[in-house]
Amino acid sequence: MPISALPEATVRLLGSPLVITTPVSVVKELVENAIDARATSIEVLVSRNTVDKIQVRDNGDGIASCDYDCLGRRGRTSKLRSFEEIRLVGGTSFGFRGEALASANALGMITITTRTSTDPVATKLHLAPGVGGVTNQERTSAPVGTTVSVKDIFASLPVRKKIATKEAPKTISRSVMELLSPA
């Protein structure tokens, strides 16, 4: 199913508690997106200070070009079309609210490199900070799957950035524990 906007009433009903507030939550949400894309291999890279760069690379389905403009926009999902469908999706997917990339996009600069099995080459996408949608795209070489890079996390929130940098060693440990704990 392609990515599309949920009706505003559905967005309100879902009342998303998802707000990415830490580097750990960035890692968690991006890994869950990779799992939802049926990835069998997921690679996570986190900068030493946790705020310069977080990158998650997978070998999942990739993102269809018709969905590019929805990326990083609030309330955009491929899982639901209405609140009534939540019973069908519940428990079969980590994400369905259309908030993970939008939340990450509010905190840093996102670049996505993606390729589906039908794409002859990959595409590198730069998202509009804070609002989502693609500001620039270019062809590149990459295998089938998706790589999401979030850079300059908390650049617009200096106090939060300072705290995250100070807590970096604990954050990296928590990220590893979060990824290794059973779902």
C-alpha positions in Angstrom: 0.0 0.0 0.0 1.5 3.4 -0.9 2.1 6.0 1.8 -0.7 8.6 2.1 -2.0 11.2 4.5 -4.3 10.0 7.3 -7.4 12.1 7.7 -6.9 14.8 10.3 -9.6 13.3 12.5 -7.7 9.9 12.5 -4.5 11.6 13.4 -6.2 13.2 16.4 -7.9 9.9 17.4 -4.6 8.1 17.3 -3.3 10.8 19.7 0.3 9.7 19.0 2.3 9.5 22.2 5.3 9.0 19.9 7.7 11.9 20.3 11.3 11.3 19.7 13.1 12.9 22.6 16.4 11.0 22.8 19.0 9.5 20.5 17.9 6.0 21.8 14.3 6.7 20.5 15.7 7.7 17.1 17.5 4.4 16.8 14.5 2.4 18.0 12.1 4.1 15.6 14.4 3.7 12.6 15.1 0.0 13.4 11.3 -0.6 13.8 10.8 1.0 10.4 13.4 -1.4 8.9 11.7 -4.4 10.5 8.3 -3.3 9.1 10.0 -3.1 5.7 10.8 -6.9 6.0 14.5 -6.3 6.4 16.6 -9.4 7.2 19.7 -7.4 7.8 19.9 -4.1 9.7 23.1 -2.1 10.4 23.1 0.7 13.0 25.8 3.4 13.2 25.8 6.0 16.0 28.4 8.8 16.3 30.5 8.7 19.4 28.6 11.7 20.9 25.2 10.4 19.6 24.1 13.7 18.1 26.3 14.2 15.1 24.8 11.2 13.2 22.6 8.2 13.6 22.3 5.9 10.6 20.2 2.8 10.0 20.7 0.7 6.9 18.5 -2.2 5.9 17.9 -4.6 3.1 14.1 -4.3 3.2 11.6 -3.4 0.5 12.9 0.1 -0.1 10.6 3.1 -0.7 8.6 3.5 -3.9 9.2 6.8 -5.8 5.5 7.6 -5.6 5.9 7.8 -1.8 8.9 10.2 -1.7 6.9 13.4 -1.1 5.2 11.9 2.0 8.5 11.2 3.8 9.0 13.0 7.0 5.5 14.5 7.0 3.3 14.0 10.0 0.4 11.6 9.7 1.7 9.8 6.6 1.6 6.0 6.7 1.3 3.0 4.4 -0.5 1.0 7.1 -3.8 2.7 7.6 -6.3 4.8 5.7 -8.7 5.4 8.6 -9.0 4.9 12.3 -11.4 1.9 11.8 -8.5 -0.1 10.2 -6.5 0.0 13.4 -8.0 -3.4 14.4 -6.5 -4.9 11.2 -3.0 -3.5 11.7 -2.7 -3.7 15.5 0.1 -6.2 16.4 1.2 -6.7 12.8 3.4 -3.7 12.6 5.5 -1.5 14.8 4.5 1.7 13.1 1.2 2.8 11.8 0.7 6.4 13.0 3.0 8.1 10.5 5.0 9.9 13.1 8.5 8.3 13.4 10.2 10.0 10.5 8.3 13.2 11.1 9.5 13.3 14.7 13.1 12.6 13.7 12.9 15.2 11.0 11.9 17.8 13.6 15.2 17.1 15.4 17.8 16.8 12.7 18.6 16.8 9.0 17.4 13.6 7.3 18.9 12.0 4.2 17.4 8.8 2.8 19.0 6.5 0.2 16.5 3.9 -1.0 16.0 1.4 -3.8 13.2 -1.1 -4.4 13.7 -4.4 -6.3 12.2 -2.8 -9.4 14.5 0.3 -9.4 17.5 0.2 -11.7 19.4 2.5 -9.3 19.0 3.9 -5.9 17.8 7.4 -5.1 19.3 9.7 -2.4 16.6 12.0 -0.9 17.1 15.1 1.2 14.1 16.0 3.4 12.9 19.5 4.2 13.8 20.1 7.8 10.9 20.2 10.2 8.2 19.8 7.6 9.2 16.8 5.5 8.9 16.2 1.8 11.8 16.0 -0.5 13.9 19.1 -1.2 16.5 17.4 -3.4 17.0 14.0 -5.0 19.8 12.4 -6.9 20.5 9.0 -8.4 23.2 7.0 -6.6 24.5 3.5 -6.3 23.1 1.3 -3.4 21.6 -2.1 -3.0 17.9 -2.8 -2.5 16.8 -1.4 0.9 16.9 1.9 2.7 19.5 3.9 4.6 18.2 6.7 6.8 20.7 9.2 8.2 19.8 11.7 10.8 22.5 14.4 11.3 22.9 17.3 13.7 20.3 15.9 16.1 19.1 18.6 18.5 21.0 21.4 16.7 18.0 23.7 17.3 17.7 22.6 20.9 21.1 23.4 22.5 20.2 22.4 26.1 18.9 19.0 24.9 22.0 18.6 22.7 24.3 19.3 25.6 22.5 16.8 27.8 22.6 14.1 25.0 26.3 14.7 24.4 27.0 14.4 28.1 25.0 11.2 28.4 26.4 9.7 25.2 28.1 6.6 26.7 24.9 5.7 28.6 22.9 6.4 25.5 24.9 4.0 23.4 24.6 1.3 26.0 20.8 1.9 26.3 20.5 1.7 22.5 22.3 -1.7 22.4 20.1 -3.0 25.2 16.9 -1.7 23.6 17.8 -3.5 20.3 18.8 -6.7 22.0 15.8 -7.0 24.3 12.9 -9.2 23.1 9.9 -7.4 21.6 
